[in-house]
């Protein structure tokens, strides 16, 4: 009887793990629907299809070009809504805030990209732990995440997969995970970025939540970007416990005004240390065939940022259970596109596909006008 019970528990755990699919990243989630037709669609057609007959759709599209920023809000059937601010989860775009703060620390002489993490974290004695460079370029060898018991409970309570996983658990897992001193193949890792957050906490002698809040407000001068507290007008936000370990990988919410300002700061390399964050730190050639079909490329990685050499675009996206977003920019042509959506990354055509389509269209217009 006990054996049957254990088997049942194991089966439930396996199912729960298998269904934990969205997670924080939502890195390159694409639907299979009409995959052959999507690359031929215009941006307007993509937007129309994605919002078709969806009463709850609220998609905000922001553009920077000719030195000006503007945005439009779309609802059901791509009908234009009042030009109002809405609060969106930005998921893995949070990682670029974490790496921006990291590069600030580097500019202050507090850390070097080739430092190993055991210089900052209390870990068992070992010759090798991953370097900062390998963590922020997703070449450290760490998995996307490591299973923790809370994940099962989170699944059954419809919570964020990473809710309640502590920094102590994170550091314990780091100590248990042995890796070789080499560049691993690109593996998008929420765990790795969570470790960067723990390192920043040690550098600034405060918890990540306090440190990133100060950085966003004082250094970036953004007023509406914060760690999610469940408040906002669109609902279905992820729960986070105070100082969860995975907060640095995907817990921020924001609105279009802040995101346009953030894109402008990145594109203008203001503060100056941001310029180094957009340089290729690892050549990864990690573009899946499905992504290439959508004209989305991961040729190299900067400080968390994906670099599309073919389109001359620096970009990142984000996806949570109920939201997905995209931010991409071309510093040479001074163009940026931000798409914030209250739809799942697995719903019809995600923001990443629409974002690169709009951005490359704007690039073509600039080149035509020259």
Helices and strands as residue ranges (DSSP letters): H 2-19, H 35-38, H 43-51, E 59-65, E 68-74, G 76-78, E 80-81, E 88-89, G 91-93, H 94-107, G 117-119, H 132-136, H 150-156, H 167-176, H 190-203, H 208-214, I 215-219, E 226-227, H 247-250, E 252-254, H 256-268, H 274-277, E 282-283, H 289-293, E 300-301, E 306-308, E 313-319, E 324-330, E 335-341, H 351-369
